Amino acid sequence: MRLLPLIAATYFMVSGGPYGLEDIIGKAGYGRALLLLLAVPLVWSLPTSLMVGELASALPEEGGYYCWVRRALGGFWGFQEAWLSMAASVFDMAIYPVIFVLYLGRIEPAWTAGSRATLWALAVVVVCALWNLWGAAVVGEGSVAMFCVLLSPFVVLVVAGLGKAMAARGGAEVGGVTGWGALWHPVAAPDMAGAVSVALWNYMGWDNASTVAQEVEAPQRNYPRAMLTAAGLVALTYVLPLSAVALAGIPADQFSTGAWTDAARTLVGPWLALAVVIGGTINGFGMFNALMLSYTRVPYALAVEGLLPKVVARKTKTGVPWVSVGLCSVAWALALGMSFERLISIDLVLYGAALLLEFVALVVLRVREPGLVRPFRIPGGVWVAVGVGVFPTLLIGFALWAARSERLGPFSALGFAGVVALAGPAVYFVARQRRGLAETA
């Protein structure tokens, strides 16, 4: 995979376009949503992409973040990193087929009525699994094409929204307020905690591309460049559409999942609404496809280490771990049907814990292996490396606090995620025992 496909794949692993921002706008209003989308890249995306850039260029190994934590903290914590990441993936990957089905239903509701919605979601899983069997390069090149098709309706939407704002001399009226003042028109029932959680989710996943390091051309050079370029693209494709619809006078209260379609119909017409809907299906499909490339390399790396059955390490002639692709696809299919908010809450808790281990690995490797060749290095010494992780840690703490109110049966999302995380050590010792028996057999 070359640089441009790596940037496109990273973009889909993190963002996939403005889809998903609707709930931030509806929960916080335009002005606060804009502040969140400008602040989160600085305190969340930039530190994380810098950390990934340094570690991925220093240790470009298949398995990515699992290998970093294992080298820095040992086998036990390396396994916990893999366990938390794969557990998070179960809930993360269930979101994208749901987005695909939601937008498909806006084309023709009868297509996704009843059990058909589940069948469409399962079709996304199956098609992406088959696509991934062609290899990382094919997934990356497909991501470039989907990136262009997905964002083209939003280019028209931004031009139309800004054009309407200019025609109204600085912005259309919202709630009796015009111009930039309309950004601060309040929503009826603000939910800032929910808005922050969704914003973090929309900016997370910078470490995912690291797991395919051995399938990337010149990883020491291309990973840092891909991380920083993708970070800028994500922020730009979030901020511009939000500003355009705000200045065009569309009330923030009208925004919830899927509302970009209505905004496109209002500003331009049915044809752009249809284009946005098609882009929404590409969003769900493209993100699932790119993330499958990432997550399936983690069980493969564990199998190579003997912590999973050797059969999981089997590859195709093109180097794809096909057994891991199949097993992961089944696990993700079983999580389909959960609500968007519940999935995000659990995903954030588990992913956040794994991300903290990666920041710890960054610091430990700076202390223990100062001579490690780092083609890209965050400027400064150990304390700078510590400082890079401060704001992401605080935001993860906030996500833990916010998850306390989301329920999953008798558990809160936080409690359920805690149970899943605590199962990791038990699974590790079972895996170690199984590996020991296999070695002595």
Secondary structure, 3 states (H helix, E strand, C coil): CCHHHHHHHHHHHHCCCCCCCHHHHHHHCHHHHHHHHHHHHHHHHHHHHHHHHHHHHHCCCECCHHHHHHHHHCHHHHHHHHHHHHHHHHHHHCHHHHHHHHHHHHHCHHHHCCCHHHHHHHHHHHHHHHHHCCCHHHHHHHHHHHHHHHHHHHHHHHHHHHHHHHHCCCCCCECCECHHHHHHCCCCCCCHHHHHHHHHHHCCCCCHHHHEHHHCCCHHHHHHHHHHHHHHHHHHHHHHHHHHHHHCCCCHHHCCCCCHHHHHHHHCCHHHHHHHHHHHHHHHHHHHHHHHHHHCHHHHHHHHCCCCCHHHHCCCCCCCCHHHHHHHHHHHHHCCCCCHHHHHHHHHHHHHHHHHHHHHHHHHHHHHCCCCCCCCCCCCCHHHHHHHCHHHHHHHHHHHHHHHHCEECCEEHHHHHHHHHHHHHHHHHHHHHHHHHHHHC
